[in-house]
C-alpha cells in the first residue's frame, strides 16, 4: 500500500521505539516526524563512529592519496591521517553545517543543495595547527579586502574596463577538506590558488598532504602580508612546501601548467576576465582539476563545459564569511 512520507516516518519511529528521555520531552520543542527521523539517523551514525575501530579505513579519505605499505615510510603526498602513529589522535567533529550553510531546514535536515555533500573529519592536531596559525589575524580588516588590478598590469587589452577584481573568497576549513577529498589528488600533486587571499587553502593543503607543495598568488598587499604571517607560524618543513607570490595572477599564466589542481577565486570577475582565465587554462596538462569559486568557466550553453574540459561537479560550499560560494569542478580532457 502506498504511504506518504509523513506516515512512513511515523511507522519507522514506532517500529524502532527509540525515543529521548521522557522527562525532557515535555520541555523540548516538538519536532516533525521528518526531523525526528533525521535526528535518529544522526544519533545512530554518531554511535557507529564511537564504536568504530581507529584502524578502520575511512571511505572518504581514500581519494586523497595511497598510504605506505606495511613496513615502509609514508608515501609522498599521503594524507595526514595515514602517517600518524598507531595511537590514533582524536578526530574532528565537523558536521554538515560546517561544510554548507542551508537555511531551508534545521540542523538535522537535508535538501538538494546539501544532500550530496560529504563531511570529512581529520585528526584534531591538523585542525589545531591550522587554527593556531590564523588565530591572531585581524579578520575584521581582512574581510572586505580585494585587489583591483591596474589596467597596465592586468591586461594589454583595452576591452577589460574596469579591470578584474580578485576578491578574497576562501572556503571554510571543513568545506575545503571535503573539497580536497573529492579532488583525489595524486601523491605530491601541487595546488595553485589564484587569488589566494590570506592563504588558507594553501596552508590547509600543506597540512593535509605531507610533502605536497602549494602555491598562492595574491595581488592585494594586505592579504599577502596576512598569508605570509600565517605561514611564518608553521614548522620549517611545512614552510618549505608553501610558495606565496604577490603579483598579478594573469601575469604568471605561463606557470599555471605546473599545478595538478588549480583553484580560482572568480568573485568580482566579468565575462572578459573569465575568458582570460579559460585562455590561460588551455596550456594545463590533461587530468588537471580546475576549481572555480563563484563563477563557472565560460560556455555558450548553460550547465555545460567549455571545449577541452568536463564539468565533474557543481556544489555549494561554506566560506569564511559564513555564506556559501558556488563551486565548479572541472577536469582537463585529453587532446583528441
C-alpha positions as CSV (number, residue, x, y, z in Angstrom):
1,X,0.0,0.0,0.0
2,X,1.3,3.4,-0.9
3,X,2.1,5.6,2.1
4,X,3.1,9.3,2.2
5,X,6.4,10.4,3.7
6,X,5.0,11.5,7.0
7,X,3.2,8.2,7.6
8,X,6.3,6.2,6.6
9,X,8.4,8.2,9.1
10,X,5.8,7.6,11.8
11,X,5.8,3.9,11.3
12,X,9.6,3.8,11.2
13,X,9.9,5.5,14.6
14,X,7.2,3.4,16.1
15,X,8.9,0.2,15.0
16,X,12.3,1.2,16.3
17,X,10.8,2.6,19.5
18,X,13.8,4.8,20.1
19,X,12.8,8.0,22.0
20,X,14.5,10.6,24.1
21,X,14.4,10.9,27.9
22,X,10.6,11.2,28.8
23,X,11.5,13.8,31.4
24,X,12.9,16.1,28.7
25,X,10.1,15.5,26.2
26,X,7.7,18.0,27.9
27,X,10.2,20.9,27.8
28,X,11.6,20.3,24.3
29,X,10.1,21.9,21.2
30,X,8.0,19.2,19.3
31,X,9.7,18.1,16.1
32,X,8.0,16.9,13.0
33,X,8.3,13.2,12.0
34,X,10.8,14.2,9.3
35,X,13.0,16.0,11.9
36,X,12.7,13.1,14.3
37,X,13.9,10.6,11.8
38,X,16.8,12.8,10.8
39,X,17.8,13.2,14.4
40,X,17.6,9.5,14.9
41,X,19.8,8.7,12.0
42,X,22.4,11.3,13.2
43,X,22.4,9.6,16.6
44,X,22.9,6.1,15.0
45,X,25.8,7.4,12.9
46,X,27.4,9.1,15.9
47,X,27.2,5.8,17.8
48,X,28.7,4.0,14.9
49,X,31.6,6.4,14.8
50,X,32.3,6.0,18.5
51,X,32.5,2.2,18.3
52,X,34.4,2.1,15.0
53,X,38.0,0.9,15.4
54,X,40.6,3.5,14.9
55,X,42.4,1.5,12.2
56,X,39.3,1.1,10.1
57,X,39.9,2.9,6.8
58,X,37.6,5.9,6.1
59,X,35.7,5.7,2.8
60,X,36.1,9.4,2.4
61,X,39.8,9.6,3.0
62,X,40.5,7.1,0.2
63,X,40.6,9.6,-2.7
64,X,43.4,11.6,-1.0
65,X,46.3,9.5,-1.8
66,X,47.5,6.0,-1.2
67,X,49.4,5.5,2.1
68,X,52.6,3.5,2.6
69,X,52.7,-0.3,2.5
70,X,53.3,-2.0,5.8
71,X,56.9,-1.7,6.9
72,X,57.5,1.3,4.6
73,X,57.7,5.0,5.2
74,X,54.8,7.3,4.3
75,X,54.1,7.8,0.7
76,X,54.9,11.3,-0.8
77,X,51.7,13.3,-0.5
78,X,50.0,10.7,1.7
79,X,47.2,12.2,3.9
80,X,48.0,13.2,7.4
81,X,45.6,10.5,8.7
82,X,47.7,7.8,7.1
83,X,51.0,8.8,8.7
84,X,50.0,9.2,12.3
85,X,51.3,6.6,14.7
86,X,49.4,3.6,16.0
87,X,47.9,5.6,18.9
88,X,45.5,7.5,16.7
89,X,44.8,11.0,17.8
90,X,41.2,12.3,18.4
91,X,39.3,13.3,15.3
92,X,37.5,16.5,14.5
93,X,33.7,16.5,14.7
94,X,32.8,18.5,11.6
95,X,29.1,18.4,10.7
96,X,27.2,19.3,7.5
97,X,26.5,22.9,8.5
98,X,30.3,23.4,8.7
99,X,30.6,22.4,5.0
100,X,27.5,24.1,3.6
101,X,25.1,26.7,5.0
102,X,21.5,26.0,4.3
103,X,18.5,27.9,5.6
104,X,15.9,25.6,4.0
105,X,15.8,23.3,7.0
106,X,17.1,22.7,10.6
107,X,20.4,21.3,11.5
108,X,19.1,17.7,11.2
109,X,17.5,18.1,7.7
110,X,18.7,17.7,4.1
111,X,17.8,19.4,0.9
112,X,19.0,19.2,-2.8
113,X,21.7,21.8,-2.1
114,X,23.4,19.8,0.7
115,X,22.2,16.2,0.1
116,X,25.3,15.2,-1.9
117,X,27.8,17.0,0.3
118,X,30.2,14.8,2.3
119,X,31.7,15.6,5.7
120,X,35.3,14.6,6.1
121,X,36.9,14.5,9.6
122,X,40.6,14.6,10.1
123,X,43.0,14.2,13.1
124,X,42.4,17.0,15.5
125,X,46.1,18.1,15.7
126,X,45.9,19.1,12.0
127,X,43.0,21.4,12.6
128,X,44.5,22.7,15.8
129,X,47.6,23.7,13.9
130,X,45.5,25.5,11.2
131,X,43.6,27.4,13.9
132,X,46.8,28.4,15.7
133,X,48.4,30.0,12.7
134,X,45.3,32.0,11.9
135,X,44.2,32.8,15.4
136,X,45.7,36.3,15.6
137,X,44.8,37.7,12.1
138,X,42.7,40.9,12.0
139,X,39.6,39.3,10.4
140,X,37.5,42.4,10.5
141,X,40.1,44.3,8.4
142,X,40.7,41.4,6.0
143,X,37.1,40.5,5.3
144,X,36.4,43.3,2.8
145,X,39.8,43.2,1.1
146,X,40.1,42.8,-2.6
147,X,42.7,43.6,-5.3
148,X,41.6,45.6,-8.3
149,X,44.4,45.2,-10.8
150,X,45.6,48.2,-12.7
151,X,44.9,48.3,-16.4
152,X,48.7,48.2,-17.2
153,X,49.4,45.2,-15.1
154,X,46.3,43.1,-15.6
155,X,45.9,43.2,-19.4
156,X,47.3,44.6,-22.5
157,X,43.8,44.7,-24.0
158,X,41.6,47.7,-23.9
159,X,38.5,45.6,-23.6
160,X,38.9,45.0,-19.9
161,X,37.3,48.1,-18.4
162,X,37.2,48.1,-15.5
163,X,40.0,45.6,-14.7
164,X,39.0,42.4,-12.9
165,X,38.8,42.4,-9.1
166,X,40.4,39.4,-7.4
167,X,38.1,39.3,-4.4
168,X,39.1,37.3,-1.4
169,X,36.8,34.2,-1.5
170,X,38.1,31.5,0.8
171,X,36.3,28.3,1.9
172,X,35.9,27.4,5.5
173,X,38.4,24.7,6.6
174,X,35.8,21.9,6.9
175,X,34.5,22.8,3.4
176,X,38.0,22.8,1.9
177,X,38.8,19.4,3.5
178,X,35.6,18.0,1.9
179,X,36.5,19.5,-1.4
180,X,40.1,18.2,-1.3
181,X,38.8,14.7,-0.5
182,X,36.7,14.7,-3.7
183,X,39.5,16.0,-5.9
184,X,41.5,12.8,-5.4
185,X,45.0,14.3,-5.8
186,X,47.9,12.2,-6.7
187,X,50.8,11.9,-4.3
188,X,52.8,15.1,-4.2
189,X,50.4,16.9,-6.5
190,X,50.8,20.7,-6.4
191,X,47.9,23.1,-5.7
192,X,47.8,26.6,-7.3
193,X,45.4,29.1,-5.8
194,X,44.8,32.2,-8.0
195,X,43.5,34.9,-5.7
196,X,44.7,33.1,-2.6
197,X,43.7,35.8,-0.1
198,X,45.1,35.1,3.3
199,X,46.4,31.7,2.1
200,X,44.1,29.4,4.0
201,X,43.6,26.9,1.1
202,X,47.4,26.8,0.6
203,X,48.1,26.2,4.3
204,X,45.4,23.6,4.5
205,X,46.7,21.7,1.5
206,X,50.2,21.5,3.0
207,X,48.8,20.2,6.3
208,X,46.6,17.6,4.7
209,X,49.2,16.3,2.3
210,X,52.7,15.9,3.7
211,X,55.4,16.7,1.2
212,X,52.9,18.1,-1.3
213,X,53.6,21.7,-2.5
214,X,51.1,24.5,-2.6
215,X,51.4,27.9,-4.3
216,X,49.3,31.0,-3.8
217,X,49.1,34.1,-6.0
218,X,47.6,37.2,-4.4
219,X,47.6,40.8,-5.7
220,X,46.4,42.5,-2.5
221,X,49.3,43.6,-0.3
222,X,47.3,43.4,2.9
223,X,46.1,39.8,2.2
224,X,49.5,38.7,1.0
225,X,51.1,40.0,4.2
226,X,48.5,38.2,6.3
227,X,49.2,34.9,4.4
228,X,53.0,35.4,4.9
229,X,52.4,36.0,8.6
230,X,50.4,32.8,8.9
231,X,52.9,30.7,7.1
232,X,55.7,32.0,9.3
233,X,54.0,30.3,12.3
234,X,54.3,26.9,10.7
235,X,57.1,24.4,11.2
236,X,60.0,24.9,8.8
237,X,59.3,21.7,6.8
238,X,55.8,23.0,6.1
239,X,57.1,26.4,5.2
240,X,59.4,25.0,2.6
241,X,56.4,23.5,0.7
242,X,54.4,26.7,0.6
243,X,55.1,29.4,-2.0
244,X,53.3,32.8,-1.8
245,X,53.6,35.3,-4.6
246,X,52.5,38.9,-4.6
247,X,51.7,39.7,-8.2
248,X,49.0,39.7,-10.9
249,X,47.8,36.1,-11.3
250,X,47.3,36.8,-15.0
251,X,50.9,37.8,-15.2
252,X,52.1,34.2,-14.4
253,X,49.8,32.3,-16.8
254,X,52.8,30.6,-18.3
255,X,53.4,28.8,-14.9
256,X,49.8,27.6,-14.4
257,X,50.6,24.3,-16.0
258,X,52.9,23.3,-13.2
259,X,49.9,22.5,-10.9
260,X,47.7,19.5,-10.9
261,X,44.9,21.3,-9.1
262,X,44.1,24.9,-9.8
263,X,41.7,26.9,-7.6
264,X,40.4,30.2,-9.0
265,X,38.7,32.8,-6.8
266,X,36.5,34.3,-9.5
267,X,34.2,36.6,-7.5
268,X,34.1,40.1,-9.0
269,X,35.1,38.8,-12.5
270,X,33.2,39.9,-15.6
271,X,32.8,37.8,-18.7
272,X,36.0,39.2,-20.3
273,X,38.0,38.2,-17.2
274,X,36.6,34.7,-17.2
275,X,37.5,34.4,-20.9
276,X,41.1,35.3,-19.9
277,X,41.0,32.6,-17.2
278,X,39.9,30.0,-19.8
279,X,42.6,31.1,-22.2
280,X,45.2,30.6,-19.5
281,X,44.0,27.1,-18.7
282,X,44.4,25.9,-22.3
283,X,48.1,25.0,-21.6
284,X,47.5,22.9,-18.5
285,X,48.1,19.2,-18.6
286,X,45.3,16.7,-19.2
287,X,43.7,15.5,-16.0
288,X,44.3,18.8,-14.2
289,X,41.4,19.7,-11.9
290,X,40.2,23.3,-12.1
291,X,38.0,24.6,-9.3
292,X,36.4,28.0,-9.8
293,X,34.6,29.8,-6.9
294,X,31.6,31.9,-7.5
295,X,31.6,31.7,-11.3
296,X,31.8,28.9,-13.8
297,X,34.1,28.8,-16.8
298,X,32.6,30.5,-19.8
299,X,30.5,28.3,-22.1
300,X,27.9,29.0,-24.7
301,X,25.4,26.6,-23.3
302,X,24.3,26.8,-19.6
303,X,25.3,23.9,-17.3
304,X,27.8,22.7,-19.9
305,X,31.6,22.7,-20.1
306,X,33.8,24.7,-22.4
307,X,35.7,22.8,-25.1
308,X,38.5,20.7,-23.6
309,X,37.0,20.5,-20.1
310,X,34.4,18.3,-18.4
311,X,32.3,19.6,-15.6
312,X,32.7,17.0,-12.9
313,X,30.6,18.5,-10.2
314,X,28.8,21.7,-9.0
315,X,28.1,22.3,-5.4
316,X,27.7,25.0,-2.7
317,X,30.4,25.3,0.0
318,X,30.6,27.4,3.0
319,X,33.1,30.3,3.0
320,X,34.9,32.0,5.8
321,X,32.4,34.8,5.5
322,X,29.7,32.3,6.7
323,X,27.9,32.4,3.4
324,X,28.0,29.8,0.6
325,X,30.0,30.1,-2.6
326,X,29.2,28.2,-5.8
327,X,32.0,25.7,-6.6
328,X,32.5,24.4,-10.1
329,X,34.9,21.4,-10.5
330,X,36.3,20.7,-14.0
331,X,38.8,18.2,-15.4
332,X,41.0,18.9,-18.4
333,X,40.3,16.3,-21.1
334,X,42.9,14.7,-23.3
335,X,43.6,16.3,-26.7
336,X,41.9,14.4,-29.5
